[in-house]
Amino acid sequence: MSDWDDPYDGDEEHDPITLSPQVQEVFDYEVTPPDVVSAIAAFLVGLRETLDGGRHPEHAEQVPGLPGAYLAPLVRDLGLVQYHATETPHGPAIYVARVVRMDDHPEGF
């Protein structure tokens, strides 16, 4: 994870959530609108909360044909997050692969 205030207080080596480089770039406040940053942060907080219960975020859907892959909507319909869930010797692990922002696509997409 990055240096921002993360509610995870466990061992960083076994942090169950890993962000891809593409997702880490979203936290560049100079290029990403604040509402998108806050929506992604809200998703990550919700993801961490659901990990404790062994569930997936509300409204997450499996990606057909890609075992362990899920798509979840961001709040305020700002886009989608693709993540991959696996089991490790330390428990469940999530790789947040990418964010598809609605403002990245032309109108009428």
Sequence and secondary structure as in RCSB ss.txt:
>XXXX:A:sequence
MSDWDDPYDGDEEHDPITLSPQVQEVFDYEVTPPDVVSAIAAFLVGLRETLDGGRHPEHAEQVPGLPGAYLAPLV
RDLGLVQYHATETPHGPAIYVARVVRMDDHPEGF
>XXXX:A:secstr
  SS  S  S GGG SEEE HHHHHHT TTTS HHHHHHHHHHHHHHHHHHHHT   TT EE TTSTTEEEEE G
GG EEEEEEEEEETTEEEEEEEEEEEGGGS TT 
